[in-house]
Amino acid sequence: MNLIDFSEKIKDFNDFIIIPHINPDGDAVGSALALCDVLRKIGKTAYVADISENMPKNLGFIDVCGYTAPENYAPKTAFAEDCADKERMFDKTLFEACGNSFCIDHHVTNKGFADFNYIDADASATGEIVFSLAKSLDAEIGKNCAKYLYCAIASDTGSFKYSNTSEKTFEIAGSLRKIYGEFSNLSHAMFDEFTVEQLRMKQHVLESLKFYHNGKISVMCVDYEYLENNGFTFDDADFLTSIPRSVKGVEVGIFAKIKRDEIKFSLRSNEFVNVSEIAAKFGGGGHKRAAGVSFKIPYDEAVEKLLKAIENEIR
């Protein structure tokens, strides 16, 4: 379905509930709030699923008050966003309870699980698509909406550093800056501000960093014992995800969060390895340069499986 037809379909429905993926990141949160604003601008009733307890730590400056659905709200139309699979939805039950459904996303693995789907795998972030949707719907983008869209796009492009950043991405960012103003305060809060406790965690986790395949693959991990003993949650460690890839000479960086009954791996690549294909071999998914996968086997065994799959791509 093209964007124009998708936009026209939206006009036929009302009473929306917007649902991002589980453990929402900056793109999921920013896109959800911006989409809510866009729908309201065209006269629709719209709210976001209650993600207030699951907000990323680096988005503490965003207040979801006014966007979270009241207890008596009975949505008729579910709107999944930034979620490639129904099983990874923040609230799958809420999605299925609605009589109608839409999905807007940029994950290449999204096969279209809603009644109406608009998937643009070339977009740097779902926030980029929401911007285009607003234009298609002739919906005004206000200052708050511009802030949310910037956070969404900056998050998934690593502050415009990742290879998914396109000319269109910069054009959209320029348009948003004209609306919002200077973005430096937001960028600082999202990417450059850390607590003393976070820096101590980073110091601890760096000790686990190991290298394989002549230094082209790096692996770093953190386990539940350390996090629990120091008052952290697993989400608190997400800011460390890109460190393994940042080492000079590394093509694929792996960051593992070792839970009691599951290990979650974040895969990041620099130039040529498609980590979404690596993750898909084990039931995961994502993007070419950023993907994730989970295992319920011993850590060393899981790492060995990933290393073998990645080494085949590096040879």
Summary of the structure (lengths in Angstrom):
residues: 315
radius of gyration: 19.5
end to end distance: 38.6
largest distance: 58.3
contacts: 1104
relative contact order: 0.11
helix: 43%
strand: 18%
